[in-house]
Amino acid sequence: MTTTQTETVHGLFEEQVRRAPRAPAAVCGTERLSYGELDARANRLAHRLVELGVGPERPAAVALGRGPELLTAVLAVLKAGGAYVPLEPTGPDRMIRHVLTDADPVVVVTEEVYRVRLTDATDRPVLCLDTAAAELAGLPSTAPDVRARGVDVACVFYTSGSTGDPKGARIEHRNLLHAYRGWQEVYRLSESDRILQTATLEFDVFTADWLRALGTGATLVMARRNYTLDRTAELRELHELVIGERITVMETNVHLLRRLFEYLQPLGLELGSVRLLSVGAEKWYLDEQLRIQRYLGPGVRHINVYGVAEAAVDSTYFDPATLADPPEHAERVSLIGVPFPGNRVHLLDAEGEPVPPGEVGEICLSGPGVGRGYLNRPKLTADRFYADRRHPEVRLYRTGDLGRLRPDGILEFVGRDLGPETVAAAEVEAVLRGHPDVRECTVTAVPREPRPGPVLVAYAVPVAGRTLDPWALRSYLAARLPAGSVPEAVVPLFELPLTRAGKLDRAALPVPAAGVGSAGSPGSAGSVKAGRAGGAKGAGVWADSAPGPASWIAVTAVFALLSRLFTEPIWPGSTDVGLVPEPWALVFQLLYLGESIGFGLGVAVLFLGGRMLSRLGRPEGLTLLTRLALVWLLASWWPQDNAYRTTPRHDWAAQGMLAVVFNLALIVSAAVLVRFLAWRAPAHPKAL
């Protein structure tokens, strides 16, 4: 006998099954499942899971690709009384092993293509739905006689793990039921909705998507591809899916939304039947929200949501329609609005006391959505989930994010708590994103020896077709920020590193190269080299360590030796000093040796000098010209002198050509070097 919908999340689904068993429940490509068909499949699998030992407080991992079978497995675990642990089967091996070790599920539900990989990561049974299909088809299509309670754990979300140590947040049925009621009221969900699901399985938004759809009687449209992580997935495909499947409700992360609208706007495309666009996972600035609202028109409602997995996904929301007038500097604020019904937000200082309105405090959450705590982490749970000292009956969750309450009662998101530098970092980010060549950016605090504390470092991604110069960006900031707020460095990146959930991965941001000059000097911000650490790609210069002295010596020596070996075959007799008396013969021999070494050093500059010159922060074009000029200034003496010595003395045409080719080129090279040394960042970026 199953429980009622008031106690469990699968009870909501079962109510819709009874109401309209033939209504479409899930769509994925050409696959279609009605509510009745999905329920029968989930029931059959639930019987098998009960046999394997799944039950209350006994979890099962779900590691399947995108498709209706994923929903079958999730519902089956819940119907068996257990908690599901969503595990992306294509994720990193380290993550898979960590989750399976920490959660220790009774069974792993997957498919044959992932069996070997998952079997290597756990000793627990692995049940493949495709190879077990015949066996499952013979099991009862009615629900197993299992009773689950509202206080039982329904799922365990493993957070994105920016610290490298993901934690399992335990969420109970009652937490998700509370969240669903909030979505129902704010989103105005109905059975006619068609809700798009694009989130990664392990991300809490995946659970929010299916619960909003299947708890309401709506249709869940599952995207076959992950448009956040799969960079081969074209945004054209996503737009065609939204239009073709008549999507009415969609949620996406900020980074994917920016890419989507960069595709839509030049083509004048819209979102078809979409009536509600929910955006979360990262800081979404108000000017972006208002700009998209103007583009799509009043028929599409835009909501900026804020929440954490530990408190059942979403805790607050902001609808710009509630604004009487847009605030000044909309490009510098991110509004996360008001709590979902039944939730509360507390802004507290380091001592756990409320901060005055307008002051920045840590965002702490309370209400029925706050989960049980972290699996196997009693100390961390006690630190992050605790009783309000003023109202002990109220249980709070510390998010580690900072916010402020505006005079109009709307909550503003400041950013992740980086320590004392948080507010300054948020200010820098807000100003930097106003640069016309910056598409998106972030600012963080980075430890820097020998300074006692961290310094601010900004990271910027260029608008398509534009190039970012780090020194010019820093000059732009210096003209608009207080002196103490200017970041130590600005690092251009091709893209910001993201977690699998689509959030900014701060741990993967490249650390600026050591040896950055003091603030304000030509070698300060400009000396930063954007890196590839953790997948972040630099827009020009890499943060890999520069070649050391051994590399320079080796390249110089090899090409110096080659020049000595090839001198006689190319220019016979050019280095013959047999008729030159001493000590002048030795002088000429040393000169020839110096020319060969100069040639070798010039080749070394050609192959190894890029990073050295780029540290000085000049424009890319000028840096490249200077690199070539140095090559010519060093390497040209070997061919030039040998050519002069072997050209007939009275062959004026040849002598003149040599003078033009070599000497004028030397003058031009010297001029380029002078320009490079004298260059200063322009005061305004448009002058670049």
N, C-alpha and C positions, 0 to 999 in steps of 0.2 A: 504494500500500500504506500502510495506516495504522499508527501506532505502537501499542504495547501500553498498557494502562491504567496501567502503572507509571510512564510517562513524561509523559503529557499528561492534562489534565482531560477533554477530549472522549473520550479512551480509556475513562474510567470510564463515560461515557454509552453508548459503543458496546458495551461489555461487557453492559450491561443490554438493549440492542437484541438482541444475540445470545441472551441468556437468555430473554427474554419479549417478543418483538416486538409482541404484541397487547395487552400490559398498558397501562393508561392512563398517559400521560406528562404531559399538560397539559390543564387545564380552565380556560376563561375564559368565563363566561356560558353560552351554549348551545354554544359551540365545544368540541370534544373531539378530542384527537389521541393516538393510541397511540405507543409508542416506535418502532415500525416506520415509521409515517407521518411522524413528526417527523424521523427519520433520513433518510428519502428526500428530504424537502423540503430539509433542510439540505445534503445531498449535491449536489442539483441547483444550489442557489445557490452552493455552494462552487466548483463548476466555473466558474461565471460570474465569481466573484471572482478565481480564479486567472488567467483570461483578462485581467482588468483590472489585474493586477499585484500582487495581495495575496499575501504570502508571509512567511516568517520575517523578523522585524524590520521588516515593512512593514505598518503598521496599517490598519484600516478603521474608520470611525466608524459606529456603529449609533444611529440616531435614529428610533425608531418608537413608536407608541402602544402601550398595553397590549393584549396578546393573544398567541396562540401564534406569530405571525409574528416577534415579538421574540425568542423562543427560537430560531426557525429561523435568524435572522440571526446571533445570537451563536455558535451552533454552527457555522454555515457559515464564519464568519471563522476560527474555530479549526481547522476541517478543512482550510481553505486554507493553513494554516501561519502565519496572521497573528495580530495582537493586536487585540482589539476595544476601541474607545474608546466607552464608553456616554455618550450625549449626549441629554438630555431635550429633545425638539423643542419643547416648550411653555415652555422656560426663557427667561430674559431674553436679549435680543439680544446684550448685551455678553458674557454668558457663552458663548453659542454661537459668536460670532466669536473670542473668546479661545481656546477649545478647538480650533476648526478651524484657527486660525493656528498655535497652539503644537504641536499633534499632527501637523499636515499629513498627514492620512490619504490613502491611495491613492484611496479612494472613500468616499462617504457612502451608507449603505444606509438608505432611508427609505420613505415612501409619498407619493402624489401631493399630499395635503393640505398637506404641509410642504415640497414641492419648491421653490416660489418663495422661501420664507424662507431655506432652506439654500443655494440657488443664489446668493443675494445675499451670503452670508457666506463663500463659498469658490469658488475656481476649479477645484477638483477635480471629477471626475465625480460625479453624483448618480444613484443607481440606485433607482428606485421599484418596490417589489415588486408593488404592485397593477397598475400599468400594464405591467409586464414579465412578468406571470404566464404568458401564453401562450408567450413565448420560453423562460422557465425550465422550463416543463412538458416541453419537448422535450429537455432535457439529461439525462445519465445519472443514475440514482438510486443509483449506487454511489459510494463515496468517491473523491475524486481522489487520484492517486499523488503525495502530498506527505508529506515526513517532517518532523515537528516534534520538537524535543528538550525535555527538561525544563528546560533553562536558557534556552529562548526565552521572550520576553515573551508572556504570555497576554492581559493586559488592562492598560489605563492608567486608573487612577481619578483623576479630578480632584476634589481635596478641596473642602470646602464653601466655602473662600475667605473666611473671616471677616475677613481682612486686605484683601480686595478684589482679591487677586492669586492666583487658584487655581493650584495646582501639580499636575502630572501624575505620580502615583506609579506606577512601573512594577512590575508583579507578574508573576513568572515562573510557568510551569506547576508547577514543583516547590514553589513557595510555596503555591499553592492546593491541591495534593495533600496537603501537610503539614497545612494547615488542615482539609481534609476528613477526614483520618484522626482528627484531634482531635475534630471534631464527631461522627463515627461512634461513637467510644468514649464520649464524655460524654453525648451525646443519645440513644444506643442506637437509632439509626435502623434502620428495616427497610422492605421493599418494601410493607408494609401501611400505612405512614404516608401521610397526606394533609397536605401542608405548604402553609400559606397564604403567599402572596407579596403584600405591600402596599407594599413600599419603592419609592421613586422609582428609575427606571432608572439615574441617574447615581450613586446612593448605593451604596457597596460591599456593603451588605446584600442588594441585589438579586442580585448574583452569588453571595453565600453561600446565598441561598434556592434558586436553581435548581441549584446544585452539590450541595447537601445532598439535594435531591429526585432529580434525574436521575442522580446518581452512585450512588444507592442502589437505584433501581428503584421509588421511591415516586411519588406523584402530586403534581404542583405545581398548586395552585389559585391562579390569578391574579385578584386583585381588579380589576374594571373601573375603579374610582375610587381616587383617592389620598386616603386619609382623613386624612393629615397636612396636606396643602396645600389640599385642596378643602373649604372650610368649608361648602359647600352639601351635602356628602355627610353624610347622617344616620348616627349611630352605630347606629340601628336596622338600617340596611342591612348594616353590618359584622357585627352580631350574627346577623342572619338568614343571612348568608353562612357564618359559622362553623358554625352549626347545620345549615343545609341541605346543605352540602358535607361534613359530618362531619369537620371539621378535627381533626387530632390534634396537630400541631406548629405553633406560630405564634410569630413574633418581631415585636416592636413597639418603638417608642421610648417613653420615659417619659411624654412629654406626651400622646401618644395614649392610652396606657394609663390615665392619670388621667381623661381625658375618658370613656373607655369604661366605667370602673367607676363614675363618677358617674351614668352612664346605667343600668348593670346593678343596682346595689345597691338603689335605691329600689323597683325593680320585682321584686326577688328573683330575677333571672335569673342563669343560670350559662352556662358555655361548652361545654356538650354533651360531645362526645367528646374535647376537648382534654386531652392527657396531659402536654404540655410547653409552658410559657410562658416564652419567652426575652425579656428586656428589656435594652435598651442605648441607646446614643447620648447619654445624659445621666446625671447623678448621680441614682441611685435610692436613697432612704434606707431603712434597714433596717426601720423601723416600718411603712412603706408595704408593703414586701415581706411582712412577717409578717402584716399586716392582710389583705392579699389572699389569702395562703395560708390563713388561718383561714376566710375567706369561701368559697373554692372547695373547701376540704377536702383531705384527703391524696391524693386521686386525681389531682390536678394538681400537677406538679412545677414550681417556679419557679426560674429561673436569672437572675442578674444578670450580664451579660457586659460585658467591657471590652476594647476593642481600637482599632486605628487602621487606616486603609486601607493605610498604608505597610508594615504587617506582616501582610497577608492577613486583614484584618477583625477576627478575635477572638483575643485573647491570653490572657485570664484569665476565670474564671467563679466565681461564688459560689452555692452551693446551701445555703439555710438549714437543710436537714435535717442538715447536717454540724455544726451548732452544738450543743454540749452544753447550754448555757444562753444565752438571749439576753443580750447585754451591757447594762449600765446605759445609759440615755439612748439607746435605739435610734433615737429620732427625730433624733439628731445625728450618726449615722455612716452611711457608705455603704461596704459591704463588697464588694470585687470578687474576693475569694477567693484562688484558687491558679491557677497557669498551666495552660493546656491541655497535654496530653501533648506532650513534646518542646520546649516553650517555656521560657524563663527570664526572670525579672524581676529587674532590678538597681535599687536605690535609691541614687542617687549625689548627691554634693554638687556645688557649683559648680566644684570642681577635678577632678571625675570620680572621686572616691574614695567608697567605700561609706560610708553613714551607719550609725550604731549602730541596733539594733532599737528601735523606738519613736520614732525621730527622723524628721522629714519630709525626704524626698529626691525628686529627679526620677525619674520612672518611665522606665527605659530597658529596651528589649526586645532579646532575642537568641534565636536559634534558626532553624530552617529556614523559618519564615514570613516573616522579614524580607526585604523586596523589594530590587530593584536600586538604587533611588534615584529622583530626580526627573528627568523628561524635560527636557533642555535647561537644566538648572540644576546645573552641576558644582560651583559654589562652595557652594550650599545643600546639595547632596548630601554634600559633604565635611564640612560642619558638623553635619548631623543623622545621617548614617550614618558610623560610624567604628569603628576597631579598639579594643578594650578595652586600656588601657595595661598592665594586669597580665597579660592573656592575649591577645596580638596576634592569635591565630587566631580569636578570638570577635568577630563583627561586631555592633555595638550600634546601635540606633535610639533617638534622644532624642525622647520624645513631647511634652515641654513640659508634662506633667501632673505633679502632685505626689501622693505617697502615703506611707504609713508601714506598717511591719510590726508587727502586734500580737503580744503574748506568745503567743497561741495559733497563730501562724504564718499567720494570715489577713491578706491585704493590704487595707488601708483606703484608699479614694480620698479625697484631700483636696480637689482641685480643679485648675483650670487655673492654671499658674504666672503670677501677676500681679505677681511681684516680692516685696519684703519684706512686702507687705500680704496675701499669699495666705492664711496661716494665720488671721489676724484676720478676713478676709472669710469664710472657711469657718465660723468660729465664729459670726459675726453671722448668716449664712444659716441655720445650724442652730437658733439661738434664734428668729429671726424666723418661721420656718415653724411654730413652736409656738404662735403667736398663733391663737386660734380663728377669726378672720375671714380668715386668709391661706390661700389655696388652694395657691399656689406662689410662689416668690421666688428672687431671685439677688442677689448682692452683687459689685460690681466696683470697681476703682480708676480714678478719673477725674482727669485733670490739672486743677488749679485755681489760676489766677493770683490773687494774686502769690505763693502758697506755692511753696516749692522743689520739693515732691514731690506725688504724687497723693493724693487723699483717697478714703475709702470712700463709696460711694453704694449704697443698697439699693433694689431694685425689687420690688414686691409686687403680686400679683393676688388680688382678693378671692374668697371663697367666693360661690357663686351667691346672689344676693339680699342680699348684705352690702355695706356701704360702708366703705372704708378712709380714715381720716384720717391724713395723714402725720405731724402733730405728735404725735398720740396713739401712733402706732406707734413713733416715736422715743423717747417717754417710756417705753414698754414695754421697749424695748431698753436704755435707760439704767438701768432698775431691775434688769437681769439681766446686764449686761456690765461689765467694767472700764471706767473712764472713757475711757481711750485707745482703746478698741475701738468706741465708739459711732459709727455712720456720720454723715458730715456731713449727709446728707439721706436721706429715704425718699420714693421716687416711686411712687405708685399707678399701675398700668396695668390696662387691660382684659385684656390678654394679653401674654405674653412674646414678643418677636420671634424667629422661628425661621428657620433656613436651610432650603433645599429638602430637606435630609436629615433634618429634624426636630430638629436640634440648636439650642441657644440661640445666637442671632446677637448676640454682644456688640457688634459694630460698629454695630448698629442700635438699641441701647438709647439712649433720649433723654438728652441731657446736661442736667443741671439748669440752670435759668436763672441767669444771672449776678446778682450782688448778694445771694446768700444770706447771711444774717446769721451771726454767730459762733456756734459750738456752744453750745447751752444757751439762747440767746436766743429769744424768741418768733418771730423771723423766720428762724430757721435752717432746720431740716428742713421746717417748714411752708411756707417760701417756694418750695420746689421745685415746678415745674409739670410734670406728666407730659406727654410729647410724643408726636408722631406720626412722629418720624424713623424712616425705614426700615420703616415699617409698624407700629411699636409704638403702641398706642393708650392714651391716658391715661384714668384713671378720674375724670374731673371737669374738671381744668384743663389746658389745652394748653400745650406748651412753645414754641409759636410766639411770636415776639417780640411784646411788648405794644405797643399803639398809642403812637406817639410824640407829642410836643407838637403837631405840625402837625395831627394828627387831632383832638386835643382842641379846639384853637383853631377848626378848621373847623366841627366839629359845634356848638360853643357859639355861634359867630358866626351860623351859618345859622338856628338856632332862636331866638336872641335877636332877629334881624331879623324872623323870622316872627311872633314875639310882638308886636313893635312894629306890624307891618302889620295884625294881626288884632285889636288892642286896641279900636280905634274901632268897627269893625263889630260886635263882640260886646258891648262895654260903651260905648255912645255917651256922649261927654262925660266919661268917667271920668278922662281925663288933661288936661282943659281947665284951664289955669292963667291964663286971660285976666283973671280978677278978683283974682288973687293978686299983691300988690306984690312988687317986688324988694327984697332979694335972695332972698326966700322962693320966688318962682316958679322960680328956678334950682335951689334946693335940691330942690324937688319934682320938677323935670325930671330931675335926677341920680338921685333915688330911683327914678323910673319906669324910667330906663335900667338902674339896678342890678338892679331886679326882672326885667327882660328878660334881662339877662346871667345872673342866677341861674337863670332858667328854662332858658336854653340850656345852662348847665353841668349842671343836673340831668338833662337829656336825654342829655348826653354821658356822665354817670355810668351812666345806664341802659344805653346801648349799648356803652360802652367800659370801664366800671369793674370788670367781673367779674374780669379777670386781676389788676388792681391789688390788689383785696381778697383774692383767693384766695392771693396770695403770703404773706399773714400767717398762713395755716395754721389758721384757725378751722374748726369744723364747717360742712359745706355748707349746712345749713339756716340757721344763724346768719349765715353770709356772705350768703346771698340776702336775708334780712330786713334786714340792715344796708345792703345795696345799695339796696333799696327805700326805707329810711328816709332815706338820703342824698338820693335823688331827691326825696322829699317835702320835706325840709328846705330844699333849694335851689330847687326848681321851684314850690312852692306859693304863694310870695309874690306872684307876678304875677297868678294868678287870684283869690287871696284878697283883695288890696287893691282890685283893680278891682271885684270883686263887692260889697265893703263900700261903696265909694264910690257905686255906682249903686243900692243898695238903699234904699228910703224909710226915713227916719230913725226913724219910729215904727212900722215893720213889725217888731214884736218877734219874731214867729214866724220870719221870714226871717233876722233878725239872730241869733237863737238857734241856728238851724240852721247858719248859717255858723260860729259860734263852736264848735259841737260838731264839725262836719266838719273844720274847719281846725285849730283850736287844740288840741283833744284829740289829733288825729293828730300834731301837732308834738310834744306831750309824749311820746306813745308812741314816736315816731321817735327822740327824744333818749334815751329809756330804752334802746332797742335799741342805739344807738350806744355808750352807757356799758357795756352788757353785752358788746358786742363787744370793747371796749378792755380790759375787766377779765378776759376769759376766760383760763383756764389749762387746760392739758391735764390730764385726770384721771389719777390714778396707776395705775388698772387699766382695761384696755380694756373690761371688761364693764360699766363704768359709763357707757359712751358712750350 
